[in-house]
Amino acid sequence: MKFSPIGNSLKLIGGKWKIMILDSLLSKHMRFGELKRSLNGITSQMLSKQLKDMERDKLLIKKISKVEKLNTEYSLTDFGKSTIPIVKSLIKWGTFNQKKITKIIRDDVSLSESSFLQERVIDLFHDEIRLKNLQRKKN
């Protein structure tokens, strides 16, 4: 199997949440709840899966300590810290292109909603045809 620098790198850090998790952990260790609050919209189940994947891929480390109760903190490994230039470049690019990106996303959401409504109308139309066919077969 041939090594693909971009493809293989994206297998480790690609996806919606991993880059955001890396960004959250750039400057400090965080507990699960802190990470979840910093990542607006992620479910506990998805965060848990992403953290396990990233720990398996040596991007972060989970440290469990017991003071009064169990305390779990996540932090970047040296390998995870090697993604800092990538994350910072994405932040810089996103900030520089903020207006254009916002417009594209807004237009995409409008298009998605329009497409959903069109698909729903088509589904209703097909349902109506099926119902008429059943009524014909009955008579």
C-alpha positions as a Markdown table, in Angstrom:
| # | Residue | x | y | z |
|---|---|---|---|---|
| 1 | Met | 0.0 | 0.0 | 0.0 |
| 2 | Lys | 1.4 | 3.4 | -1.1 |
| 3 | Phe | 1.6 | 6.1 | 1.6 |
| 4 | Ser | -0.5 | 9.1 | 0.9 |
| 5 | Pro | 0.6 | 12.1 | 3.0 |
| 6 | Ile | -2.7 | 13.9 | 2.7 |
| 7 | Gly | -5.0 | 10.9 | 2.8 |
| 8 | Asn | -3.2 | 9.2 | 5.7 |
| 9 | Ser | -3.0 | 12.5 | 7.7 |
| 10 | Leu | -6.7 | 13.1 | 7.2 |
| 11 | Lys | -7.4 | 9.6 | 8.5 |
| 12 | Leu | -5.9 | 10.8 | 11.8 |
| 13 | Ile | -7.1 | 14.4 | 12.1 |
| 14 | Gly | -9.9 | 14.7 | 9.5 |
| 15 | Gly | -13.5 | 15.1 | 10.3 |
| 16 | Lys | -15.6 | 17.7 | 11.9 |
| 17 | Trp | -14.5 | 17.3 | 15.5 |
| 18 | Lys | -10.9 | 16.2 | 15.6 |
| 19 | Ile | -9.4 | 19.5 | 14.5 |
| 20 | Met | -11.7 | 21.3 | 17.0 |
| 21 | Ile | -10.6 | 19.0 | 19.8 |
| 22 | Leu | -7.0 | 19.6 | 18.8 |
| 23 | Asp | -7.7 | 23.4 | 18.9 |
| 24 | Ser | -9.3 | 23.1 | 22.4 |
| 25 | Leu | -6.3 | 21.2 | 23.7 |
| 26 | Leu | -3.6 | 23.5 | 22.2 |
| 27 | Ser | -3.0 | 25.5 | 25.3 |
| 28 | Lys | -4.2 | 23.5 | 28.2 |
| 29 | His | -5.3 | 20.1 | 29.6 |
| 30 | Met | -9.1 | 19.7 | 29.7 |
| 31 | Arg | -11.5 | 17.4 | 31.4 |
| 32 | Phe | -14.3 | 15.6 | 29.4 |
| 33 | Gly | -17.0 | 18.1 | 30.5 |
| 34 | Glu | -14.8 | 21.1 | 29.7 |
| 35 | Leu | -14.1 | 19.7 | 26.2 |
| 36 | Lys | -17.8 | 19.0 | 25.6 |
| 37 | Arg | -18.8 | 22.6 | 26.6 |
| 38 | Ser | -16.0 | 24.0 | 24.4 |
| 39 | Leu | -17.3 | 22.0 | 21.4 |
| 40 | Asn | -20.8 | 23.4 | 20.7 |
| 41 | Gly | -23.1 | 20.7 | 19.4 |
| 42 | Ile | -21.0 | 17.5 | 20.0 |
| 43 | Thr | -22.8 | 14.7 | 21.8 |
| 44 | Ser | -21.1 | 12.9 | 24.7 |
| 45 | Gln | -21.1 | 9.7 | 22.7 |
| 46 | Met | -19.3 | 11.4 | 19.7 |
| 47 | Leu | -16.8 | 13.1 | 21.9 |
| 48 | Ser | -16.0 | 9.9 | 23.7 |
| 49 | Lys | -15.5 | 8.1 | 20.3 |
| 50 | Gln | -13.3 | 10.9 | 18.9 |
| 51 | Leu | -11.2 | 11.0 | 22.1 |
| 52 | Lys | -10.7 | 7.2 | 22.0 |
| 53 | Asp | -9.7 | 7.3 | 18.4 |
| 54 | Met | -7.3 | 10.2 | 19.0 |
| 55 | Glu | -5.8 | 8.4 | 22.0 |
| 56 | Arg | -5.3 | 5.2 | 19.9 |
| 57 | Asp | -3.7 | 7.3 | 17.2 |
| 58 | Lys | -1.2 | 8.8 | 19.8 |
| 59 | Leu | -2.5 | 12.4 | 19.3 |
| 60 | Leu | -3.6 | 12.8 | 22.9 |
| 61 | Ile | -3.2 | 11.2 | 26.2 |
| 62 | Lys | -5.8 | 10.5 | 28.9 |
| 63 | Lys | -4.5 | 11.0 | 32.4 |
| 64 | Ile | -6.6 | 9.6 | 35.3 |
| 65 | Ser | -5.9 | 10.9 | 38.8 |
| 66 | Lys | -7.7 | 10.4 | 42.1 |
| 67 | Val | -7.8 | 13.2 | 44.5 |
| 68 | Glu | -11.2 | 13.1 | 46.1 |
| 69 | Lys | -12.8 | 11.4 | 43.1 |
| 70 | Leu | -11.6 | 10.2 | 39.7 |
| 71 | Asn | -10.4 | 13.0 | 37.6 |
| 72 | Thr | -9.7 | 12.4 | 33.9 |
| 73 | Glu | -7.8 | 15.0 | 31.9 |
| 74 | Tyr | -6.9 | 15.0 | 28.2 |
| 75 | Ser | -3.8 | 16.6 | 26.8 |
| 76 | Leu | -1.8 | 16.6 | 23.5 |
| 77 | Thr | 1.1 | 14.3 | 23.1 |
| 78 | Asp | 4.2 | 15.5 | 21.3 |
| 79 | Phe | 2.8 | 14.0 | 18.1 |
| 80 | Gly | -0.5 | 15.8 | 18.8 |
| 81 | Lys | 1.4 | 19.1 | 19.3 |
| 82 | Ser | 3.0 | 18.6 | 15.9 |
| 83 | Thr | -0.5 | 19.4 | 14.5 |
| 84 | Ile | -0.4 | 23.0 | 16.0 |
| 85 | Pro | 0.9 | 24.6 | 12.7 |
| 86 | Ile | -2.0 | 22.9 | 10.8 |
| 87 | Val | -4.6 | 24.0 | 13.3 |
| 88 | Lys | -3.2 | 27.6 | 13.4 |
| 89 | Ser | -3.1 | 27.7 | 9.6 |
| 90 | Leu | -6.8 | 26.7 | 9.5 |
| 91 | Ile | -7.6 | 29.4 | 12.1 |
| 92 | Lys | -5.7 | 32.0 | 10.0 |
| 93 | Trp | -7.4 | 30.9 | 6.8 |
| 94 | Gly | -10.9 | 30.8 | 8.3 |
| 95 | Thr | -10.4 | 34.3 | 9.9 |
| 96 | Phe | -9.1 | 35.8 | 6.7 |
| 97 | Asn | -11.9 | 34.3 | 4.6 |
| 98 | Gln | -14.6 | 34.7 | 7.3 |
| 99 | Lys | -17.1 | 36.6 | 5.1 |
| 100 | Lys | -16.8 | 34.3 | 2.1 |
| 101 | Ile | -17.0 | 31.2 | 4.2 |
| 102 | Thr | -20.1 | 32.5 | 6.1 |
| 103 | Lys | -21.8 | 33.3 | 2.8 |
| 104 | Ile | -21.0 | 29.9 | 1.3 |
| 105 | Ile | -22.3 | 28.1 | 4.5 |
| 106 | Arg | -25.4 | 30.2 | 4.6 |
| 107 | Asp | -26.1 | 29.6 | 0.9 |
| 108 | Asp | -25.4 | 25.9 | 1.4 |
| 109 | Val | -27.9 | 25.7 | 4.3 |
| 110 | Ser | -30.5 | 27.5 | 2.2 |
| 111 | Leu | -29.9 | 25.1 | -0.7 |
| 112 | Ser | -30.1 | 22.1 | 1.7 |
| 113 | Glu | -33.4 | 23.2 | 3.1 |
| 114 | Ser | -34.7 | 23.8 | -0.5 |
| 115 | Ser | -33.5 | 20.4 | -1.6 |
| 116 | Phe | -35.1 | 18.8 | 1.5 |
| 117 | Leu | -38.4 | 20.4 | 0.7 |
| 118 | Gln | -38.2 | 19.3 | -3.0 |
| 119 | Glu | -37.5 | 15.7 | -1.9 |
| 120 | Arg | -40.4 | 15.9 | 0.6 |
| 121 | Val | -42.8 | 17.0 | -2.1 |
| 122 | Ile | -41.6 | 14.2 | -4.4 |
| 123 | Asp | -42.1 | 11.7 | -1.6 |
| 124 | Leu | -45.6 | 13.0 | -0.9 |
| 125 | Phe | -46.4 | 12.8 | -4.6 |
| 126 | His | -45.2 | 9.1 | -4.7 |
| 127 | Asp | -47.2 | 8.3 | -1.7 |
| 128 | Glu | -50.3 | 9.8 | -3.3 |
| 129 | Ile | -49.7 | 7.7 | -6.5 |
| 130 | Arg | -49.3 | 4.5 | -4.4 |
| 131 | Leu | -52.5 | 5.2 | -2.5 |
| 132 | Lys | -54.4 | 5.7 | -5.7 |
| 133 | Asn | -53.0 | 2.5 | -7.1 |
| 134 | Leu | -54.1 | 0.6 | -4.0 |
| 135 | Gln | -57.6 | 2.1 | -4.2 |
| 136 | Arg | -57.8 | 1.0 | -7.9 |
| 137 | Lys | -56.7 | -2.5 | -7.0 |
| 138 | Lys | -59.4 | -2.6 | -4.3 |
| 139 | Asn | -62.2 | -1.6 | -6.7 |
